[in-house]
Amino acid sequence: MAELTAIITAADVTGRLSTQAYARLFAKNGGATADTTFRDLCIAETNSRIRTLTRAAFPEGLYEEGDTVDPEVTGRGVDILCMIAASRHASAGASAGDESGAYLSHGRAAEKFFHGMNR
């Protein structure tokens, strides 16, 4: 695979999430300081998932080094990242109306967006 440019980066995550949402998703044990190891693993998993979802249409990858990543692609990728991070919490999916449920619904919509690129 020729893709060299990350689709989602740590800067994308901090730039698109409120301080409160960022802390809730990435701080350990309800603290206020993000666990950057956990965040970076979620970023890696998100990039992998996007590549997997779009591989049929873009076998060489969505972006190569030097390309500018489209803002919607980045935003949808962050939605998937939030879904992945929220799913790792013990309370994920506890009820349809909780915050984890919103991350799940936005993440699933983002996955459909990327999967639709294969058509």
SERO-266801 format. One record per residue: residue number from 0; x, y, z of N, C-alpha, C, CB in turn. Coordinates in Angstrom, 1 decimal, padded with zeros to 4 digits. Each point is the difference from the previous one (the first is absolute). Glycine has a CB too. Example, Ala and Ser with C-alpha at 12.3 -4.5 7.8 and 13.67 -1.06 7.14 Angstrom:
REM residues 2
[0, [013.2, -005.7, 007.8], [-000.9, 001.2, 000.0], [000.9, 001.2, 000.0], [-001.9, -001.2, 001.2]],
[1, [001.5, 002.3, -001.9], [000.9, 001.1, 000.0], [-000.8, 001.1, 000.8], [001.2, -000.6, -002.2]],
This chain:
REM residues 119
[0, [000.9, -001.2, 000.0], [-000.9, 001.2, 000.0], [000.9, 001.2, 000.0], [-001.9, -001.2, 001.2]],
[1, [001.6, 002.2, -002.1], [000.9, 001.2, -000.1], [-000.4, 001.1, 000.9], [000.2, -000.7, -002.3]],
[2, [-001.3, 000.6, 003.0], [-000.4, 001.1, 000.9], [001.0, 000.3, 001.1], [-002.4, -000.6, -000.5]],
[3, [002.8, 001.8, 000.5], [001.0, 000.4, 001.0], [-000.5, 001.0, 001.0], [001.7, -000.4, -001.6]],
[4, [-002.8, 001.1, 001.2], [-000.5, 001.1, 000.9], [-001.1, -000.6, 000.9], [000.5, 001.7, -001.8]],
[5, [-000.4, -001.4, 003.1], [-001.0, -000.4, 000.9], [-001.3, 000.8, -000.3], [001.7, -000.5, 001.8]],
[6, [-002.8, -000.2, -001.7], [-001.3, 000.7, -000.3], [-000.4, 000.8, 001.2], [-000.7, -001.9, -001.6]],
[7, [000.9, 001.3, 002.8], [-000.4, 000.7, 001.3], [001.3, 000.1, 000.8], [-002.4, -000.9, 000.0]],
[8, [002.6, 002.1, 000.6], [001.2, 000.2, 000.8], [-000.5, 000.5, 001.4], [001.5, 000.5, -002.0]],
[9, [-000.6, -000.4, 003.0], [-000.3, 000.5, 001.3], [-000.5, 001.4, -000.1], [001.7, -001.5, 001.0]],
[10, [-001.1, 002.3, -001.9], [-000.5, 001.4, -000.1], [-001.4, 000.1, -000.5], [002.4, 000.6, -000.5]],
[11, [-002.8, -001.6, -000.4], [-001.4, 000.0, -000.5], [-001.0, -000.3, 001.2], [000.8, -000.8, -002.3]],
[12, [-000.4, 000.0, 003.2], [-000.8, -000.4, 001.1], [-000.2, 001.2, 000.9], [000.8, -002.4, -000.1]],
[13, [000.3, 003.0, 000.5], [-000.1, 001.1, 001.0], [-000.6, 001.2, -000.7], [002.0, -000.8, 001.2]],
[14, [-001.9, 001.0, -002.5], [-000.6, 001.1, -000.7], [-001.5, -000.1, -000.2], [002.1, 000.3, -001.1]],
[15, [-002.6, -001.5, 001.2], [-001.5, -000.2, -000.3], [-000.8, -000.4, 001.2], [000.7, -000.7, -002.2]],
[16, [000.0, 000.5, 003.3], [-000.8, -000.4, 001.3], [000.1, 001.1, 001.0], [000.4, -002.4, -000.5]],
[17, [-001.4, 002.6, 001.3], [000.0, 000.9, 001.1], [001.0, -000.6, 001.0], [-002.4, 000.9, -000.4]],
[18, [002.9, -000.1, 001.3], [000.9, -000.4, 001.1], [-000.7, -001.1, 000.8], [001.1, 002.3, 000.1]],
[19, [-002.4, -002.0, 000.2], [-000.8, -001.0, 000.8], [-000.1, -001.3, -000.7], [-001.3, 001.9, 001.0]],
[20, [000.9, -001.9, -002.3], [-000.2, -001.3, -000.7], [001.4, -000.7, -000.1], [-002.0, 001.0, -001.3]],
[21, [003.0, -000.3, 001.0], [001.4, -000.6, -000.1], [000.3, -000.7, 001.3], [000.7, 001.8, -001.7]],
[22, [-000.9, -001.1, 002.8], [000.4, -000.6, 001.3], [-000.9, -001.2, 000.3], [000.7, 002.2, 000.9]],
[23, [-002.0, -002.1, -001.2], [-000.9, -001.2, 000.3], [000.4, -001.2, -000.8], [-001.8, 001.6, 000.5]],
[24, [002.2, -001.4, -001.8], [000.4, -001.1, -000.8], [001.4, -000.6, 000.3], [-001.5, 001.0, -001.7]],
[25, [002.4, -000.2, 002.0], [001.4, -000.4, 000.1], [000.7, 000.0, 001.4], [000.1, 000.7, -002.3]],
[26, [-000.7, -000.1, 003.3], [000.6, 000.0, 001.3], [-000.3, -001.3, 000.7], [-000.2, 002.5, 000.2]],
[27, [001.2, -003.0, 000.6], [-000.2, -001.2, 000.7], [-000.8, 000.2, 001.3], [002.1, -000.9, -001.0]],
[28, [-003.0, 000.0, 001.3], [-000.7, 000.0, 001.3], [-000.7, 001.3, 000.3], [001.6, -001.6, 000.8]],
[29, [-002.1, 002.3, -001.8], [-000.8, 001.2, 000.2], [000.8, 001.2, 000.3], [-001.8, -001.4, 000.8]],
[30, [003.1, 001.4, -001.0], [000.9, 001.1, 000.3], [-000.2, 001.1, -001.1], [001.6, -001.6, 001.2]],
[31, [-000.7, 002.6, -001.1], [000.0, 001.1, -001.0], [001.1, 000.0, -001.0], [-001.1, 001.3, 001.8]],
[32, [002.1, -002.2, -001.6], [001.1, -000.1, -000.8], [-000.1, -001.1, -001.0], [001.5, 001.1, 001.8]],
[33, [-001.4, -000.9, -003.1], [-000.2, -001.0, -001.0], [001.2, -001.0, 000.1], [-001.2, 001.6, -001.5]],
[34, [000.9, -002.9, 001.3], [000.9, -001.0, -000.1], [000.4, -000.1, -001.5], [-000.9, -001.3, 002.0]],
[35, [002.0, 001.9, -002.3], [000.4, 000.2, -001.4], [000.4, -001.4, -000.7], [000.8, 002.3, 000.5]],
[36, [-000.4, -003.3, 000.3], [000.2, -001.3, -000.6], [-001.3, -000.6, -000.5], [002.0, -000.3, 001.6]],
[37, [-003.1, 000.4, -000.7], [-001.3, -000.5, -000.4], [-000.5, 000.8, -001.2], [-000.5, -000.7, 002.3]],
[38, [000.6, 002.0, -002.3], [-000.4, 000.9, -001.1], [000.7, -000.5, -001.3], [-000.5, 001.9, 001.6]],
[39, [001.8, -002.0, -001.5], [000.8, -000.4, -001.2], [-000.4, -001.4, -000.6], [001.9, 001.5, 000.9]],
[40, [-002.2, -002.4, 000.0], [-000.5, -001.3, -000.4], [-001.3, 000.1, -000.7], [001.2, -001.1, 001.8]],
[41, [-002.1, 002.0, -001.3], [-001.3, 000.2, -000.7], [000.2, 000.7, -001.3], [-001.1, 000.2, 002.2]],
[42, [002.0, 000.7, -002.3], [000.3, 000.6, -001.3], [000.5, -001.0, -001.0], [000.6, 002.1, 001.2]],
[43, [000.4, -003.0, -000.8], [000.5, -001.0, -000.9], [-001.1, -000.9, -000.5], [002.2, 000.1, 001.2]],
[44, [-003.1, -000.5, -000.2], [-001.1, -000.9, -000.4], [-001.0, 000.7, -001.0], [000.2, -001.2, 002.3]],
[45, [-000.4, 002.5, -002.1], [-000.9, 000.7, -000.8], [000.6, 000.1, -001.5], [-000.8, 001.3, 002.0]],
[46, [002.1, -001.0, -002.1], [000.6, 000.1, -001.3], [-000.1, -001.4, -000.7], [001.6, 001.8, 000.9]],
[47, [-001.3, -002.8, -000.1], [-000.1, -001.4, -000.6], [-001.4, -000.3, -000.4], [001.8, -000.7, 001.5]],
[48, [-002.8, 001.1, -000.7], [-001.4, -000.3, -000.4], [-000.4, 000.7, -001.3], [-000.6, -000.3, 002.4]],
[49, [001.0, 001.6, -002.5], [-000.3, 000.8, -001.2], [000.6, -000.6, -001.2], [-000.2, 002.1, 001.4]],
[50, [001.5, -002.5, -001.3], [000.7, -000.7, -001.1], [-000.7, -001.3, -000.4], [002.1, 001.0, 000.8]],
[51, [-002.5, -001.7, 000.2], [-000.7, -001.3, -000.3], [-001.4, 000.3, -000.7], [001.1, -001.1, 002.0]],
[52, [-001.8, 002.0, -001.5], [-001.3, 000.4, -000.6], [000.1, 000.5, -001.5], [-000.8, 000.5, 002.3]],
[53, [001.9, 000.1, -002.6], [000.1, 000.6, -001.3], [001.0, -000.7, -001.0], [-000.5, 002.2, 001.1]],
[54, [001.0, -003.3, -000.6], [001.0, -000.7, -000.8], [-000.5, -000.4, -001.4], [001.0, -000.8, 002.1]],
[55, [-002.2, 000.4, -002.2], [-000.5, -000.5, -001.3], [000.1, 001.1, -001.1], [-001.6, -001.6, 001.2]],
[56, [001.2, 002.9, -000.8], [000.1, 001.1, -000.9], [001.3, 000.6, -000.1], [-002.4, 000.4, 000.5]],
[57, [003.2, -000.4, 000.5], [001.3, 000.7, 000.1], [001.0, -001.0, 000.5], [-001.1, 002.2, 000.4]],
[58, [001.5, -003.2, -001.2], [001.0, -001.0, 000.4], [001.3, 000.6, 000.4], [-001.1, -001.6, -001.5]],
[59, [001.5, 002.7, 001.0], [001.3, 000.7, 000.4], [-000.2, 000.9, 001.2], [000.7, -000.2, -002.4]],
[60, [-001.9, 000.3, 002.9], [-000.3, 000.9, 001.1], [-000.7, 001.3, -000.4], [002.0, -001.0, 001.1]],
[61, [-002.6, 001.6, -000.2], [-000.8, 001.3, -000.3], [001.0, 001.1, -000.3], [-001.9, -000.7, 001.4]],
[62, [003.0, 000.8, -000.7], [000.9, 001.1, -000.1], [001.4, -000.4, 000.0], [-001.6, 001.4, 001.1]],
[63, [002.5, -000.7, -001.8], [001.4, -000.3, 000.0], [000.7, 001.2, 000.6], [-000.2, -001.5, -002.1]],
[64, [001.5, 001.3, 002.4], [000.7, 001.1, 000.6], [-000.1, 001.3, -000.8], [001.6, -001.7, 000.9]],
[65, [-001.8, 002.8, -000.2], [-000.2, 001.2, -000.7], [-001.4, 000.4, -000.4], [002.2, -000.3, -000.8]],
[66, [-003.1, -000.7, 000.8], [-001.4, 000.3, -000.2], [-000.6, 000.8, 001.1], [-000.2, -002.1, -001.4]],
[67, [-000.9, 002.9, 001.2], [-000.7, 000.6, 001.0], [-001.3, -000.8, 000.3], [000.9, 002.3, -000.7]],
[68, [-001.1, -002.7, 001.9], [-001.2, -000.8, 000.4], [-001.2, 000.9, 000.0], [001.5, -001.6, 001.4]],
[69, [-002.6, 001.1, -002.0], [-001.2, 000.8, -000.1], [-000.6, 000.2, 001.4], [-000.4, -000.9, -002.3]],
[70, [-000.1, 002.1, 002.7], [-000.5, 000.2, 001.3], [-001.2, -001.0, 000.4], [000.7, 002.4, -000.3]],
[71, [-001.5, -002.7, -000.7], [-001.1, -000.9, 000.4], [000.5, -001.4, 000.3], [-001.5, 001.3, -001.5]],
[72, [002.5, -001.7, 000.8], [000.7, -001.3, 000.2], [000.5, 000.0, 001.4], [000.6, -000.4, -002.4]],
[73, [000.1, 001.4, 002.8], [000.6, 000.2, 001.3], [-001.1, -000.1, 001.1], [001.9, 001.4, -000.9]],
[74, [-003.0, -000.6, 000.7], [-001.1, 000.1, 000.9], [-000.6, -001.4, 000.2], [-000.4, 002.4, -000.6]],
[75, [000.1, -003.1, -000.5], [-000.6, -001.3, 000.1], [000.9, -001.0, 000.7], [-001.3, 000.5, -002.1]],
[76, [002.6, -000.3, 001.8], [001.0, -000.9, 000.7], [000.0, 000.2, 001.5], [001.4, 000.1, -002.0]],
[77, [-001.5, 001.2, 002.4], [-000.1, 000.3, 001.5], [-001.3, -000.6, 000.6], [001.4, 002.1, -000.4]],
[78, [-002.4, -002.2, -000.4], [-001.3, -000.6, 000.5], [000.3, -001.5, 000.3], [-001.4, 001.6, -001.3]],
[79, [002.1, -002.3, 000.4], [000.3, -001.4, 000.2], [001.0, -000.1, 001.2], [-000.3, -000.5, -002.5]],
[80, [001.2, 001.4, 002.6], [001.0, -000.1, 001.1], [-000.8, 000.1, 001.4], [001.8, 001.0, -001.5]],
[81, [-002.8, 000.0, 001.5], [-000.8, 000.1, 001.3], [-000.8, -001.2, 000.3], [-000.1, 002.4, -000.5]],
[82, [-000.4, -003.1, -000.6], [-000.7, -001.2, 000.2], [000.9, -001.1, 000.6], [-001.6, 000.6, -001.9]],
[83, [002.8, -000.7, 001.3], [000.9, -001.0, 000.5], [000.4, 000.3, 001.5], [000.9, -000.3, -002.4]],
[84, [-000.6, 001.5, 002.7], [000.4, 000.4, 001.3], [-001.1, -000.3, 001.0], [001.6, 001.7, -000.9]],
[85, [-002.8, -001.2, 000.6], [-001.2, -000.2, 000.9], [-000.3, -001.5, 000.2], [-000.9, 002.2, -000.8]],
[86, [001.2, -003.0, -000.2], [-000.3, -001.5, 000.1], [000.9, -000.7, 001.0], [-000.8, 000.1, -002.4]],
[87, [001.9, 000.6, 002.7], [001.0, -000.6, 000.9], [-000.3, 000.3, 001.5], [001.7, 000.2, -001.8]],
[88, [-002.7, 000.6, 002.0], [-000.4, 000.3, 001.4], [-001.1, -001.0, 000.5], [000.5, 002.5, -000.4]],
[89, [-000.5, -002.7, 001.7], [-000.9, -001.0, 000.5], [-001.4, 000.3, -000.2], [001.7, -000.5, 001.7]],
[90, [-002.0, 001.8, -001.7], [-001.4, 000.5, -000.1], [-000.5, 000.1, -001.5], [000.3, 001.2, 002.2]],
[91, [000.5, -001.5, -003.1], [-000.4, 000.1, -001.4], [-001.2, -000.8, -000.4], [002.4, 000.3, -000.6]],
[92, [-003.4, 000.4, 000.0], [-001.2, -000.7, -000.4], [-000.9, -000.2, 001.2], [001.2, -001.0, -001.9]],
[93, [-001.0, 001.6, 003.0], [-000.9, -000.3, 001.2], [-001.4, 000.4, -000.3], [001.9, 000.4, 001.5]],
[94, [-002.1, 000.7, -002.2], [-001.4, 000.3, -000.4], [000.1, 000.8, -001.3], [-000.8, 000.0, 002.4]],
[95, [-000.3, -000.1, -003.2], [000.0, 000.6, -001.3], [000.1, 001.6, 000.0], [-001.4, -001.9, -000.8]],
[96, [001.1, 002.5, 002.0], [000.0, 001.4, 000.0], [001.3, 000.6, 000.6], [-002.4, -000.1, 000.3]],
[97, [003.3, -000.8, 000.1], [001.2, 000.6, 000.6], [001.0, 000.4, -001.0], [-000.3, -001.5, 001.9]],
[98, [001.4, 002.2, -001.4], [001.0, 000.5, -000.9], [000.6, -001.1, -000.9], [000.5, 001.8, 001.7]],
[99, [-000.2, -002.9, -001.1], [000.6, -001.1, -000.8], [-000.9, -000.4, -001.2], [001.1, -000.8, 002.1]],
[100, [-002.4, 000.9, -001.9], [-000.9, -000.3, -001.1], [000.1, 000.9, -001.1], [-001.6, -001.0, 001.7]],
[101, [001.8, 002.3, -001.4], [000.2, 001.0, -001.0], [001.3, -000.2, -000.8], [-001.3, 001.7, 001.4]],
[102, [002.3, -002.1, -000.7], [001.3, -000.3, -000.7], [-000.2, -001.2, -000.9], [001.3, 001.0, 002.0]],
[103, [-002.0, -002.0, -001.5], [-000.3, -001.1, -000.8], [-000.7, 000.3, -001.3], [000.0, -001.4, 002.1]],
[104, [-001.1, 002.2, -002.0], [-000.8, 000.3, -001.1], [000.8, 000.9, -001.0], [-002.1, -000.1, 001.4]],
[105, [002.9, 001.0, -001.0], [000.8, 000.8, -000.9], [001.1, -000.8, -000.6], [-000.5, 002.0, 001.3]],
[106, [001.1, -002.9, -000.5], [001.0, -000.9, -000.5], [-000.5, -000.9, -001.1], [001.1, 000.1, 002.2]],
[107, [-002.3, -000.7, -002.0], [-000.6, -000.9, -001.0], [-000.3, 000.7, -001.3], [-001.0, -001.4, 001.9]],
[108, [000.5, 002.7, -001.8], [-000.3, 000.8, -001.1], [001.3, 000.3, -000.8], [-002.0, 001.0, 001.1]],
[109, [003.1, -000.7, -000.4], [001.3, 000.2, -000.6], [000.5, -001.2, -000.7], [000.5, 001.7, 001.7]],
[110, [-000.7, -002.9, -001.1], [000.4, -001.2, -000.7], [-000.7, -000.2, -001.3], [000.5, -001.0, 002.2]],
[111, [-001.8, 001.3, -002.2], [-000.8, -000.1, -001.2], [000.5, 000.9, -001.1], [-002.0, -000.7, 001.4]],
[112, [002.4, 001.9, -001.0], [000.5, 001.0, -000.9], [001.3, -000.5, -000.7], [-000.9, 001.8, 001.5]],
[113, [001.8, -002.4, -000.7], [001.2, -000.5, -000.6], [-000.3, -001.3, -000.8], [001.3, 000.9, 001.9]],
[114, [-002.1, -001.7, -001.4], [-000.4, -001.2, -000.8], [-000.6, 000.4, -001.3], [-000.3, -001.3, 002.1]],
[115, [-000.5, 002.3, -002.1], [-000.7, 000.5, -001.3], [001.0, 000.5, -001.0], [-001.9, 000.6, 001.4]],
[116, [003.1, -000.3, -001.1], [001.0, 000.4, -000.9], [000.4, -001.1, -001.0], [000.9, 001.6, 001.7]],
[117, [-001.2, -002.8, -001.3], [000.4, -001.2, -000.8], [-001.0, -000.2, -001.2], [000.9, -001.0, 002.0]],
[118, [-001.9, 001.7, -002.1], [-001.0, -000.1, -001.1], [000.4, 000.7, -001.2], [-001.8, -000.3, 001.6]],
